[in-house]
Every structure is written in C-alpha cells, then in structure tokens.
Amino acid sequence: MRHGVLHKICDQSDREAAKRELMILLCNLFGRQYFPKNFSNESNIKALASNSPSMILLPPLPETAENVLSRHEKEILRIYKGYAAAFVRQHQTKMGPDNILPLSGLQYPGSDKERSSPFRVHLSNNAIPVVVRSSFVANSGHADFFKSVLELTTTARSGLNLNGHAIPSMSHFTSSGKRELEHRLNAHILDFYIHGQVPTLIRANGIRRGDIWYLLQDFMLTLMTIQSGMLQLLLTVSKNTSTTSSAEEADLKTYNVDYDEPSDGPDEDSNCSGKPENVSTRDWNVYMVLSEICSEFEEKFRAMWA
C-alpha cells in the first residue's frame, strides 16, 4: 500500500484484470498451501488442468510486489545483522571465543602450544575478520556478508541464538514462483474465487473435502479483516484531514485570506459514491476493488454450504 503497488494494480482500466491480479497477490500472502507431493509432476498437472477450470498452480507475485518485498527483505536483513553484531560486541567477554563445533556441539579450544609459530601467525594475519558469522563457516572464506535471513540464522556464531521464525523474512513470499513443483503453492483459493466448484478443488487441486470449508473460511475472514482495516484507515485519514483543514481555514481567515476562492473545475474526488471526504480517488479505488473481491468470494462461499 505504502509503495503504491496496490494502487497500480487497481488502477487498471480492466476491472476484472485488476481483481484477478489483486487476488493473486493476496493468495501469495495469505492462505498459503503447498501443492500435494503426489500430484507434483508436469504430466499430471497438465492432465488435471486440461480437464478442469482450475489453474492448479498459483501464479507468482506480480513483479512490482515482488520487487517491493525483495527490497524490504534486504532492509530486514540489514537491521537484524546490525542487531546481532551489536549484541556480540557488547557481550563478547561473556560469550567467549567461538570454539564450539556447530553440528556436534563439541568444544574445540585449541592449544596454547606454538602460539607464535610462523604458520599460526600467517593464519592469524590472513584470517577473515568476522563478528556475527561462525568461525567454522568463515574457514570456507565467508565473511559477515549474508544473502538471506536464513543464511544469517543458520551460520551465526555460537552463543548467538537467532530464531528464523521470529524474524519477519519475506523470502518465502518472493521465492514461491521459482521453486520446484513440490514446493509451489496451490491455487485452490484463487481457483475457488474463479469458478466456485468444490468438487474441482478436491479432484484437481488435491484438497481434502474435510479441509475445504475451513481453508475458505479462513481466507474469507482474512479478506474481511483487511477490508475493515482499510476502511478504518481511510476514515481516519478523512477525519484528520478535515480537522487540519478546519484549523488551516481559521488561520487563513485571521489573516484576511479568502479561503473560498472559486475552483477551476469540479472536484473529481466527489464523483465516487460513498467515498469519505478528503480521501483520494486512488485510495478509494483500492478499497472498492477489495470490497468487490470480498463480496464475490463471500457469495461463492455462502453458496457452497447454503
């Protein structure tokens, strides 16, 4: 939203294309489910797709959204690497040397003998300086430069317990469309939104009958939560802007400025039915596209169990 990705998607002249692309984005972020392994071969997927209206495999994120998430991932990695480095420098004495083997957990303190030998001096002078990286990983030529949050958490030094599940990494979102078939996402939610056929989700998408209602309900609740949150955000913006405008108007009248000058033309923002005052047309358009998706999905979902 902040980077304009949603606005770009919803600004398309083709409303159906806009809703479809926004649904692809939402399905890549919420209700994610990997494609069943027993279905994961090219010939099987082609056969299923040719005999059903399902896409089966979820398309990857739109390029604009993936670029934004990739930049966000780099910023997350930079921040957490900085946290880790600051922690190590602050608690280096307490943590001690990084001499515990990462797999076996055995301590390898080394020997004090021949500490000043030419070979040991050479190794010391040419060693790659590391703070966060495990010394044993650094032996392979790796410094404190990490390509991903996963690499940071799995190759950090002993005593630095980084939990990858506690770091808001974006890598599992941005890499979904680049994986092998068994690690691709199922398009079951997008397919249901397109055709609303429960038997097809069972036959083509490999979803168990007992799971379908719960999966669709969970996504339905997610849509409603996003819709409600976005509306509250727009109403807050409208309220704050109105309050600011009233204060500015009072200040201008104090200085005898004519605040009510005639405008050059009609306010096109006022043409959107139900749009809160002072909310931009583009912001309201995003909300309207999301609302249409929510209504259409709910209609199919209710028809499923009515």
LUMZATOR-343220 format. One record per residue (C-alpha): residue number from 1; x, y, z; residue in one letter. Coordinates in nm, 4 decimals, always signed. Layout:
# residues N
<r pos="NUM" x="X" y="Y" z="Z" code="A"/>
...
# end
This chain:
# residues 306
<r pos="1" x="+0.0000" y="+0.0000" z="+0.0000" code="M"/>
<r pos="2" x="+0.2700" y="+0.2469" z="+0.1027" code="R"/>
<r pos="3" x="+0.4749" y="+0.1807" z="-0.2122" code="H"/>
<r pos="4" x="+0.1779" y="+0.2170" z="-0.4468" code="G"/>
<r pos="5" x="+0.1697" y="-0.1480" z="-0.5575" code="V"/>
<r pos="6" x="-0.1982" y="-0.1887" z="-0.4730" code="L"/>
<r pos="7" x="-0.2792" y="+0.1398" z="-0.6441" code="H"/>
<r pos="8" x="-0.1029" y="+0.0318" z="-0.9625" code="K"/>
<r pos="9" x="-0.2922" y="-0.2978" z="-0.9673" code="I"/>
<r pos="10" x="-0.6308" y="-0.1385" z="-0.9010" code="C"/>
<r pos="11" x="-0.5797" y="+0.1499" z="-1.1475" code="D"/>
<r pos="12" x="-0.6106" y="-0.0837" z="-1.4458" code="Q"/>
<r pos="13" x="-0.8904" y="+0.0035" z="-1.6873" code="S"/>
<r pos="14" x="-0.9958" y="-0.3616" z="-1.6939" code="D"/>
<r pos="15" x="-1.1681" y="-0.4130" z="-1.3576" code="R"/>
<r pos="16" x="-1.1717" y="-0.7926" z="-1.3854" code="E"/>
<r pos="17" x="-0.7980" y="-0.7986" z="-1.4565" code="A"/>
<r pos="18" x="-0.7398" y="-0.5742" z="-1.1544" code="A"/>
<r pos="19" x="-0.9394" y="-0.8027" z="-0.9246" code="K"/>
<r pos="20" x="-0.7657" y="-1.1115" z="-1.0580" code="R"/>
<r pos="21" x="-0.4173" y="-0.9633" z="-1.0080" code="E"/>
<r pos="22" x="-0.5040" y="-0.8434" z="-0.6584" code="L"/>
<r pos="23" x="-0.6333" y="-1.1914" z="-0.5744" code="M"/>
<r pos="24" x="-0.3052" y="-1.3447" z="-0.6960" code="I"/>
<r pos="25" x="-0.1200" y="-1.1067" z="-0.4653" code="L"/>
<r pos="26" x="-0.3451" y="-1.1874" z="-0.1686" code="L"/>
<r pos="27" x="-0.3244" y="-1.5634" z="-0.2272" code="C"/>
<r pos="28" x="+0.0553" y="-1.5437" z="-0.2274" code="N"/>
<r pos="29" x="+0.0430" y="-1.3749" z="+0.1141" code="L"/>
<r pos="30" x="-0.2490" y="-1.5465" z="+0.2904" code="F"/>
<r pos="31" x="-0.3944" y="-1.8960" z="+0.2954" code="G"/>
<r pos="32" x="-0.0756" y="-2.0418" z="+0.1541" code="R"/>
<r pos="33" x="-0.0704" y="-2.4171" z="+0.0976" code="Q"/>
<r pos="34" x="+0.1908" y="-2.6134" z="-0.0936" code="Y"/>
<r pos="35" x="+0.0872" y="-2.8357" z="-0.3791" code="F"/>
<r pos="36" x="+0.0477" y="-3.2052" z="-0.2786" code="P"/>
<r pos="37" x="+0.3624" y="-3.4091" z="-0.3459" code="K"/>
<r pos="38" x="+0.1701" y="-3.6953" z="-0.5041" code="N"/>
<r pos="39" x="+0.0345" y="-3.4535" z="-0.7662" code="F"/>
<r pos="40" x="+0.3683" y="-3.2856" z="-0.8310" code="S"/>
<r pos="41" x="+0.4730" y="-3.3864" z="-1.1792" code="N"/>
<r pos="42" x="+0.4336" y="-3.1986" z="-1.5048" code="E"/>
<r pos="43" x="+0.2285" y="-3.4596" z="-1.6889" code="S"/>
<r pos="44" x="-0.0153" y="-3.4998" z="-1.4015" code="N"/>
<r pos="45" x="-0.0670" y="-3.1238" z="-1.3688" code="I"/>
<r pos="46" x="-0.1207" y="-3.0818" z="-1.7437" code="K"/>
<r pos="47" x="-0.3773" y="-3.3622" z="-1.7427" code="A"/>
<r pos="48" x="-0.5629" y="-3.2113" z="-1.4477" code="L"/>
<r pos="49" x="-0.5562" y="-2.8602" z="-1.5940" code="A"/>
<r pos="50" x="-0.6877" y="-2.9771" z="-1.9302" code="S"/>
<r pos="51" x="-0.9959" y="-3.1339" z="-1.7702" code="N"/>
<r pos="52" x="-1.0864" y="-2.8666" z="-1.5143" code="S"/>
<r pos="53" x="-1.1322" y="-2.4892" z="-1.4849" code="P"/>
<r pos="54" x="-0.8664" y="-2.4732" z="-1.2106" code="S"/>
<r pos="55" x="-0.5266" y="-2.3096" z="-1.2599" code="M"/>
<r pos="56" x="-0.3943" y="-2.5614" z="-1.0012" code="I"/>
<r pos="57" x="-0.0575" y="-2.3875" z="-0.9529" code="L"/>
<r pos="58" x="-0.0704" y="-2.0378" z="-0.8076" code="L"/>
<r pos="59" x="+0.0992" y="-1.7760" z="-1.0294" code="P"/>
<r pos="60" x="+0.3895" y="-1.5935" z="-0.8640" code="P"/>
<r pos="61" x="+0.3630" y="-1.2482" z="-0.7141" code="L"/>
<r pos="62" x="+0.3211" y="-0.9559" z="-0.9558" code="P"/>
<r pos="63" x="+0.6669" y="-0.8210" z="-1.0399" code="E"/>
<r pos="64" x="+0.6055" y="-0.4838" z="-0.8737" code="T"/>
<r pos="65" x="+0.5015" y="-0.6508" z="-0.5481" code="A"/>
<r pos="66" x="+0.7944" y="-0.8925" z="-0.5565" code="E"/>
<r pos="67" x="+1.0412" y="-0.6058" z="-0.6062" code="N"/>
<r pos="68" x="+0.8997" y="-0.4194" z="-0.3065" code="V"/>
<r pos="69" x="+0.9129" y="-0.7288" z="-0.0849" code="L"/>
<r pos="70" x="+1.2686" y="-0.8039" z="-0.2014" code="S"/>
<r pos="71" x="+1.3803" y="-0.4551" z="-0.1007" code="R"/>
<r pos="72" x="+1.2007" y="-0.4980" z="+0.2306" code="H"/>
<r pos="73" x="+1.3797" y="-0.8296" z="+0.2820" code="E"/>
<r pos="74" x="+1.7187" y="-0.6612" z="+0.2317" code="K"/>
<r pos="75" x="+1.6277" y="-0.3964" z="+0.4883" code="E"/>
<r pos="76" x="+1.5173" y="-0.6627" z="+0.7382" code="I"/>
<r pos="77" x="+1.8452" y="-0.8495" z="+0.6854" code="L"/>
<r pos="78" x="+2.0457" y="-0.5293" z="+0.7342" code="R"/>
<r pos="79" x="+1.8645" y="-0.4451" z="+1.0585" code="I"/>
<r pos="80" x="+1.8918" y="-0.7892" z="+1.2166" code="Y"/>
<r pos="81" x="+2.2543" y="-0.8288" z="+1.1137" code="K"/>
<r pos="82" x="+2.3192" y="-0.4939" z="+1.2840" code="G"/>
<r pos="83" x="+2.1395" y="-0.6133" z="+1.5981" code="Y"/>
<r pos="84" x="+2.3438" y="-0.9337" z="+1.6023" code="A"/>
<r pos="85" x="+2.6741" y="-0.7515" z="+1.5549" code="A"/>
<r pos="86" x="+2.5925" y="-0.5005" z="+1.8303" code="A"/>
<r pos="87" x="+2.4968" y="-0.7814" z="+2.0689" code="F"/>
<r pos="88" x="+2.8189" y="-0.9748" z="+2.0041" code="V"/>
<r pos="89" x="+3.0390" y="-0.6681" z="+2.0537" code="R"/>
<r pos="90" x="+2.8597" y="-0.5779" z="+2.3754" code="Q"/>
<r pos="91" x="+2.8682" y="-0.9287" z="+2.5239" code="H"/>
<r pos="92" x="+3.1884" y="-1.0638" z="+2.3680" code="Q"/>
<r pos="93" x="+3.3556" y="-1.1264" z="+2.7019" code="T"/>
<r pos="94" x="+3.0577" y="-1.3147" z="+2.8402" code="K"/>
<r pos="95" x="+3.0085" y="-1.5175" z="+2.5214" code="M"/>
<r pos="96" x="+3.3746" y="-1.6161" z="+2.5000" code="G"/>
<r pos="97" x="+3.5516" y="-1.7459" z="+2.1899" code="P"/>
<r pos="98" x="+3.3548" y="-1.9082" z="+1.9101" code="D"/>
<r pos="99" x="+3.5047" y="-2.2544" z="+1.9510" code="N"/>
<r pos="100" x="+3.2027" y="-2.4864" z="+1.9615" code="I"/>
<r pos="101" x="+3.1531" y="-2.7076" z="+1.6584" code="L"/>
<r pos="102" x="+2.8107" y="-2.6233" z="+1.5065" code="P"/>
<r pos="103" x="+2.6881" y="-2.9794" z="+1.4383" code="L"/>
<r pos="104" x="+2.8314" y="-3.1911" z="+1.7192" code="S"/>
<r pos="105" x="+2.8314" y="-2.9147" z="+1.9784" code="G"/>
<r pos="106" x="+3.1791" y="-3.0209" z="+2.0907" code="L"/>
<r pos="107" x="+3.4151" y="-2.7558" z="+2.2166" code="Q"/>
<r pos="108" x="+3.7448" y="-2.7187" z="+2.0347" code="Y"/>
<r pos="109" x="+3.9537" y="-2.4743" z="+2.2367" code="P"/>
<r pos="110" x="+4.2768" y="-2.5440" z="+2.0534" code="G"/>
<r pos="111" x="+4.6213" y="-2.5495" z="+2.2092" code="S"/>
<r pos="112" x="+4.8379" y="-2.2821" z="+2.3648" code="D"/>
<r pos="113" x="+5.1497" y="-2.4522" z="+2.2344" code="K"/>
<r pos="114" x="+5.3372" y="-2.2973" z="+1.9454" code="E"/>
<r pos="115" x="+5.1034" y="-1.9985" z="+1.9518" code="R"/>
<r pos="116" x="+5.3738" y="-1.7803" z="+1.7993" code="S"/>
<r pos="117" x="+5.4794" y="-2.0200" z="+1.5244" code="S"/>
<r pos="118" x="+5.5150" y="-1.8648" z="+1.1757" code="P"/>
<r pos="119" x="+5.2284" y="-2.0740" z="+1.0425" code="F"/>
<r pos="120" x="+4.9886" y="-1.9646" z="+1.3168" code="R"/>
<r pos="121" x="+5.0957" y="-1.6025" z="+1.2747" code="V"/>
<r pos="122" x="+5.0340" y="-1.6280" z="+0.8999" code="H"/>
<r pos="123" x="+4.6875" y="-1.7736" z="+0.9570" code="L"/>
<r pos="124" x="+4.6040" y="-1.5061" z="+1.2112" code="S"/>
<r pos="125" x="+4.7201" y="-1.2224" z="+0.9864" code="N"/>
<r pos="126" x="+4.5225" y="-1.3522" z="+0.6874" code="N"/>
<r pos="127" x="+4.2079" y="-1.4626" z="+0.8665" code="A"/>
<r pos="128" x="+3.8782" y="-1.3144" z="+0.7517" code="I"/>
<r pos="129" x="+3.7541" y="-1.0845" z="+1.0302" code="P"/>
<r pos="130" x="+3.4073" y="-1.1915" z="+1.1451" code="V"/>
<r pos="131" x="+3.1793" y="-1.0842" z="+1.4277" code="V"/>
<r pos="132" x="+2.8441" y="-1.2490" z="+1.3560" code="V"/>
<r pos="133" x="+2.9490" y="-1.5388" z="+1.1304" code="R"/>
<r pos="134" x="+3.0550" y="-1.8712" z="+1.2771" code="S"/>
<r pos="135" x="+3.4344" y="-1.9128" z="+1.2789" code="S"/>
<r pos="136" x="+3.3958" y="-2.2567" z="+1.1254" code="F"/>
<r pos="137" x="+3.1883" y="-2.1203" z="+0.8367" code="V"/>
<r pos="138" x="+3.4395" y="-1.8386" z="+0.7962" code="A"/>
<r pos="139" x="+3.7055" y="-2.1056" z="+0.7314" code="N"/>
<r pos="140" x="+3.5398" y="-2.1569" z="+0.3927" code="S"/>
<r pos="141" x="+3.6010" y="-1.7939" z="+0.3021" code="G"/>
<r pos="142" x="+3.2738" y="-1.6404" z="+0.4226" code="H"/>
<r pos="143" x="+3.2801" y="-1.3023" z="+0.5925" code="A"/>
<r pos="144" x="+2.9943" y="-1.1125" z="+0.7603" code="D"/>
<r pos="145" x="+2.8046" y="-1.0739" z="+0.4321" code="F"/>
<r pos="146" x="+2.4743" y="-1.2603" z="+0.4236" code="F"/>
<r pos="147" x="+2.2448" y="-1.3135" z="+0.1262" code="K"/>
<r pos="148" x="+1.9349" y="-1.4009" z="+0.3256" code="S"/>
<r pos="149" x="+1.7858" y="-1.4136" z="+0.6732" code="V"/>
<r pos="150" x="+1.8059" y="-1.7933" z="+0.6537" code="L"/>
<r pos="151" x="+2.1817" y="-1.7746" z="+0.5949" code="E"/>
<r pos="152" x="+2.2170" y="-1.5319" z="+0.8860" code="L"/>
<r pos="153" x="+2.0298" y="-1.7541" z="+1.1300" code="T"/>
<r pos="154" x="+2.1923" y="-2.0829" z="+1.0257" code="T"/>
<r pos="155" x="+2.5553" y="-1.9679" z="+1.0069" code="T"/>
<r pos="156" x="+2.5762" y="-1.7350" z="+1.3072" code="A"/>
<r pos="157" x="+2.8411" y="-1.7939" z="+1.5705" code="R"/>
<r pos="158" x="+2.7874" y="-1.9989" z="+1.8867" code="S"/>
<r pos="159" x="+2.6143" y="-1.8145" z="+2.1686" code="G"/>
<r pos="160" x="+2.4122" y="-1.6063" z="+1.9227" code="L"/>
<r pos="161" x="+2.0746" y="-1.7772" z="+1.9152" code="N"/>
<r pos="162" x="+1.8825" y="-1.6318" z="+1.6231" code="L"/>
<r pos="163" x="+1.5369" y="-1.7786" z="+1.5627" code="N"/>
<r pos="164" x="+1.4472" y="-1.7572" z="+1.1954" code="G"/>
<r pos="165" x="+1.0768" y="-1.7953" z="+1.2762" code="H"/>
<r pos="166" x="+1.0900" y="-1.4790" z="+1.4882" code="A"/>
<r pos="167" x="+1.2355" y="-1.2672" z="+1.2067" code="I"/>
<r pos="168" x="+0.9777" y="-1.1301" z="+0.9574" code="P"/>
<r pos="169" x="+1.1575" y="-1.2560" z="+0.6479" code="S"/>
<r pos="170" x="+0.9967" y="-1.2046" z="+0.3050" code="M"/>
<r pos="171" x="+1.1979" y="-1.4742" z="+0.1269" code="S"/>
<r pos="172" x="+0.9257" y="-1.7400" z="+0.1427" code="H"/>
<r pos="173" x="+0.6893" y="-1.4986" z="-0.0347" code="F"/>
<r pos="174" x="+0.9268" y="-1.3853" z="-0.3082" code="T"/>
<r pos="175" x="+1.0612" y="-1.7317" z="-0.3924" code="S"/>
<r pos="176" x="+0.7282" y="-1.9176" z="-0.4233" code="S"/>
<r pos="177" x="+0.7146" y="-1.8949" z="-0.8016" code="G"/>
<r pos="178" x="+1.0766" y="-2.0055" z="-0.8520" code="K"/>
<r pos="179" x="+1.0676" y="-2.3395" z="-0.6687" code="R"/>
<r pos="180" x="+1.0309" y="-2.6983" z="-0.7802" code="E"/>
<r pos="181" x="+0.6779" y="-2.8275" z="-0.8286" code="L"/>
<r pos="182" x="+0.6586" y="-2.9892" z="-0.4859" code="E"/>
<r pos="183" x="+0.7367" y="-2.6504" z="-0.3291" code="H"/>
<r pos="184" x="+0.4956" y="-2.4447" z="-0.5425" code="R"/>
<r pos="185" x="+0.1792" y="-2.3002" z="-0.3943" code="L"/>
<r pos="186" x="-0.1634" y="-2.4458" z="-0.4561" code="N"/>
<r pos="187" x="-0.4064" y="-2.2137" z="-0.6378" code="A"/>
<r pos="188" x="-0.7079" y="-2.3588" z="-0.4542" code="H"/>
<r pos="189" x="-0.8308" y="-2.0255" z="-0.3157" code="I"/>
<r pos="190" x="-0.7839" y="-1.8382" z="-0.6430" code="L"/>
<r pos="191" x="-0.9479" y="-2.1256" z="-0.8298" code="D"/>
<r pos="192" x="-1.2468" y="-2.1216" z="-0.5965" code="F"/>
<r pos="193" x="-1.2798" y="-1.7458" z="-0.6465" code="Y"/>
<r pos="194" x="-1.2810" y="-1.8020" z="-1.0239" code="I"/>
<r pos="195" x="-1.5185" y="-2.0983" z="-1.0540" code="H"/>
<r pos="196" x="-1.6633" y="-2.1732" z="-0.7084" code="G"/>
<r pos="197" x="-1.6652" y="-2.5502" z="-0.7700" code="Q"/>
<r pos="198" x="-1.5916" y="-2.7553" z="-0.4590" code="V"/>
<r pos="199" x="-1.5644" y="-3.0950" z="-0.6395" code="P"/>
<r pos="200" x="-1.2980" y="-2.9441" z="-0.8668" code="T"/>
<r pos="201" x="-1.0903" y="-2.8368" z="-0.5653" code="L"/>
<r pos="202" x="-1.0984" y="-3.1970" z="-0.4449" code="I"/>
<r pos="203" x="-1.0230" y="-3.3589" z="-0.7797" code="R"/>
<r pos="204" x="-0.7836" y="-3.1117" z="-0.9458" code="A"/>
<r pos="205" x="-0.6285" y="-2.9201" z="-0.6560" code="N"/>
<r pos="206" x="-0.5949" y="-3.2205" z="-0.4262" code="G"/>
<r pos="207" x="-0.7682" y="-3.0540" z="-0.1293" code="I"/>
<r pos="208" x="-0.9296" y="-3.2933" z="+0.1168" code="R"/>
<r pos="209" x="-1.3052" y="-3.2497" z="+0.1402" code="R"/>
<r pos="210" x="-1.2946" y="-3.2026" z="+0.5164" code="G"/>
<r pos="211" x="-1.0414" y="-2.9167" z="+0.4849" code="D"/>
<r pos="212" x="-1.2109" y="-2.7098" z="+0.2159" code="I"/>
<r pos="213" x="-1.4624" y="-2.5242" z="+0.4332" code="W"/>
<r pos="214" x="-1.2022" y="-2.4314" z="+0.6936" code="Y"/>
<r pos="215" x="-0.9464" y="-2.3126" z="+0.4359" code="L"/>
<r pos="216" x="-1.2010" y="-2.0970" z="+0.2541" code="L"/>
<r pos="217" x="-1.3481" y="-1.9605" z="+0.5751" code="Q"/>
<r pos="218" x="-1.0029" y="-1.8624" z="+0.6994" code="D"/>
<r pos="219" x="-0.9332" y="-1.6717" z="+0.3786" code="F"/>
<r pos="220" x="-1.2807" y="-1.5144" z="+0.3892" code="M"/>
<r pos="221" x="-1.2132" y="-1.3835" z="+0.7400" code="L"/>
<r pos="222" x="-0.8761" y="-1.2520" z="+0.6233" code="T"/>
<r pos="223" x="-1.0421" y="-1.0610" z="+0.3392" code="L"/>
<r pos="224" x="-1.2994" y="-0.9122" z="+0.5754" code="M"/>
<r pos="225" x="-1.0294" y="-0.8092" z="+0.8229" code="T"/>
<r pos="226" x="-0.8256" y="-0.6364" z="+0.5500" code="I"/>
<r pos="227" x="-1.1359" y="-0.4654" z="+0.4156" code="Q"/>
<r pos="228" x="-1.2395" y="-0.3424" z="+0.7609" code="S"/>
<r pos="229" x="-0.8862" y="-0.2263" z="+0.8438" code="G"/>
<r pos="230" x="-0.8533" y="-0.0370" z="+0.5164" code="M"/>
<r pos="231" x="-1.1885" y="+0.1360" z="+0.5660" code="L"/>
<r pos="232" x="-1.0905" y="+0.2435" z="+0.9160" code="Q"/>
<r pos="233" x="-0.7610" y="+0.3751" z="+0.7812" code="L"/>
<r pos="234" x="-0.9373" y="+0.5809" z="+0.5133" code="L"/>
<r pos="235" x="-1.1926" y="+0.7161" z="+0.7625" code="L"/>
<r pos="236" x="-0.9097" y="+0.8153" z="+0.9966" code="T"/>
<r pos="237" x="-0.7289" y="+0.9914" z="+0.7125" code="V"/>
<r pos="238" x="-1.0513" y="+1.1690" z="+0.6193" code="S"/>
<r pos="239" x="-1.1172" y="+1.2779" z="+0.9773" code="K"/>
<r pos="240" x="-0.7621" y="+1.4003" z="+1.0379" code="N"/>
<r pos="241" x="-0.7530" y="+1.5883" z="+0.7065" code="T"/>
<r pos="242" x="-1.0876" y="+1.7529" z="+0.7797" code="S"/>
<r pos="243" x="-0.9689" y="+1.8621" z="+1.1247" code="T"/>
<r pos="244" x="-0.6459" y="+2.0014" z="+0.9799" code="T"/>
<r pos="245" x="-0.8331" y="+2.1814" z="+0.7017" code="S"/>
<r pos="246" x="-1.0686" y="+2.3460" z="+0.9531" code="S"/>
<r pos="247" x="-0.7737" y="+2.4682" z="+1.1570" code="A"/>
<r pos="248" x="-0.5970" y="+2.5987" z="+0.8470" code="E"/>
<r pos="249" x="-0.9144" y="+2.7773" z="+0.7360" code="E"/>
<r pos="250" x="-0.9396" y="+2.9555" z="+1.0697" code="A"/>
<r pos="251" x="-0.5761" y="+3.0648" z="+1.0464" code="D"/>
<r pos="252" x="-0.6232" y="+3.1978" z="+0.6937" code="L"/>
<r pos="253" x="-0.9317" y="+3.3993" z="+0.7906" code="K"/>
<r pos="254" x="-0.7275" y="+3.5578" z="+1.0712" code="T"/>
<r pos="255" x="-0.5000" y="+3.6973" z="+0.8019" code="Y"/>
<r pos="256" x="-0.7987" y="+3.8045" z="+0.5849" code="N"/>
<r pos="257" x="-0.7285" y="+3.5466" z="+0.3158" code="V"/>
<r pos="258" x="-1.0272" y="+3.4420" z="+0.1018" code="D"/>
<r pos="259" x="-1.0265" y="+3.0665" z="+0.1628" code="Y"/>
<r pos="260" x="-1.3366" y="+3.0062" z="-0.0529" code="D"/>
<r pos="261" x="-1.1933" y="+3.1037" z="-0.3885" code="E"/>
<r pos="262" x="-1.3803" y="+2.9553" z="-0.6869" code="P"/>
<r pos="263" x="-1.2164" y="+2.6399" z="-0.8167" code="S"/>
<r pos="264" x="-1.1083" y="+2.5837" z="-1.1752" code="D"/>
<r pos="265" x="-1.3479" y="+2.2915" z="-1.2143" code="G"/>
<r pos="266" x="-1.5474" y="+2.0255" z="-1.0312" code="P"/>
<r pos="267" x="-1.3760" y="+1.8139" z="-0.7702" code="D"/>
<r pos="268" x="-1.3432" y="+1.4754" z="-0.9368" code="E"/>
<r pos="269" x="-1.2880" y="+1.3147" z="-0.5982" code="D"/>
<r pos="270" x="-1.6524" y="+1.3848" z="-0.5151" code="S"/>
<r pos="271" x="-1.7757" y="+1.1654" z="-0.8000" code="N"/>
<r pos="272" x="-1.7115" y="+0.8386" z="-0.6144" code="C"/>
<r pos="273" x="-2.0295" y="+0.7271" z="-0.4411" code="S"/>
<r pos="274" x="-1.9785" y="+0.6760" z="-0.0693" code="G"/>
<r pos="275" x="-1.6203" y="+0.7993" z="-0.0708" code="K"/>
<r pos="276" x="-1.5270" y="+0.9769" z="+0.2530" code="P"/>
<r pos="277" x="-1.4383" y="+1.3420" z="+0.2212" code="E"/>
<r pos="278" x="-1.0696" y="+1.4222" z="+0.1529" code="N"/>
<r pos="279" x="-0.9842" y="+1.0610" z="+0.0629" code="V"/>
<r pos="280" x="-0.8114" y="+1.0382" z="-0.2740" code="S"/>
<r pos="281" x="-0.9795" y="+0.8627" z="-0.5641" code="T"/>
<r pos="282" x="-0.6879" y="+0.6202" z="-0.5980" code="R"/>
<r pos="283" x="-0.7043" y="+0.5168" z="-0.2316" code="D"/>
<r pos="284" x="-1.0799" y="+0.4724" z="-0.2519" code="W"/>
<r pos="285" x="-1.0424" y="+0.2727" z="-0.5731" code="N"/>
<r pos="286" x="-0.8198" y="+0.0210" z="-0.3930" code="V"/>
<r pos="287" x="-1.0835" y="-0.0167" z="-0.1250" code="Y"/>
<r pos="288" x="-1.3611" y="-0.0613" z="-0.3808" code="M"/>
<r pos="289" x="-1.1719" y="-0.3317" z="-0.5739" code="V"/>
<r pos="290" x="-1.1018" y="-0.5152" z="-0.2482" code="L"/>
<r pos="291" x="-1.4667" y="-0.4811" z="-0.1464" code="S"/>
<r pos="292" x="-1.5823" y="-0.6313" z="-0.4758" code="E"/>
<r pos="293" x="-1.3454" y="-0.9252" z="-0.4284" code="I"/>
<r pos="294" x="-1.4722" y="-0.9721" z="-0.0734" code="C"/>
<r pos="295" x="-1.8371" y="-0.9681" z="-0.1845" code="S"/>
<r pos="296" x="-1.7810" y="-1.2073" z="-0.4744" code="E"/>
<r pos="297" x="-1.5798" y="-1.4506" z="-0.2629" code="F"/>
<r pos="298" x="-1.8384" y="-1.4409" z="+0.0160" code="E"/>
<r pos="299" x="-2.1186" y="-1.5036" z="-0.2322" code="E"/>
<r pos="300" x="-1.9472" y="-1.8188" z="-0.3646" code="K"/>
<r pos="301" x="-1.8527" y="-1.9288" z="-0.0145" code="F"/>
<r pos="302" x="-2.2074" y="-1.8965" z="+0.1193" code="R"/>
<r pos="303" x="-2.3496" y="-2.0730" z="-0.1861" code="A"/>
<r pos="304" x="-2.1184" y="-2.3667" z="-0.1103" code="M"/>
<r pos="305" x="-2.2868" y="-2.4531" z="+0.2196" code="W"/>
<r pos="306" x="-2.6254" y="-2.2786" z="+0.1880" code="A"/>
# end
